[in-house]
Amino acid sequence: MKRTIKHIFSIVMVTVWLTSCDDGVSLQRYFVDNQESANFISQDLPLSMVKVDASKFNNDQMEAYRSVKRLNFLGFKAQEDNKERYDIELAKVKTILNNKKYNDLIEFSDKGNNIVVKYVGDDDEADEVIVFGNSKGIGFAIVRVLGNAMSPDKMITLASVLRDSNFEASQVGDLMNFFQ
């Protein structure tokens, strides 16, 4: 009898522990749930598709560039017939990103376009960097930057260089056309 009670107690404790670890929908789960949904586009982009002249990088930029392995992209296109769904999906993403595990890095707004950059990890090393942009008339996009030993500070310096880089049209053409 004691053995049965111990087993039941152990099962209850494990169940409580497992359910207490779930802090809601994760960004990764949101990507998986919506990658094939209507009004969404999803793409996994290896960093190797970015044509960058690395000879112009300083040491911090080179270290940041080498730490990034891939980018996960998820976009939602806003249209006249899906404004209500856009508002719902936008609220879901904002709720996920307001979780305390996402640390703020940069946030700015210009002419109705909002950009938020957050990261998961600590000040020295990020497990992932999240770039979230939205515009009511266009839609929203989320980019998960995944890699090894990414430094949040160095990622900011790398972003300025990548902004002016050329991307292979075959890889990002579908993404650009989706929002037009």
Buried (B, 14 or more C-beta within 10 A) or exposed (E): EEEEEEEEEEEEEEEEEEEEEEEEBBBEEBBEEBBEEEBBBBBEBEBEBBEBEEEEBEEBBBBBBBBBEBBBBBBBBBEEEBEEBBEEBBEBBEEBBEBEBBBEBEEEEEEEEBBBBBBBBEEEEBBBBBBBBBBBEBBBBBBBBBBEBBBBEBBBBBBEBBEEEEBEEEBBEEBEEBBE
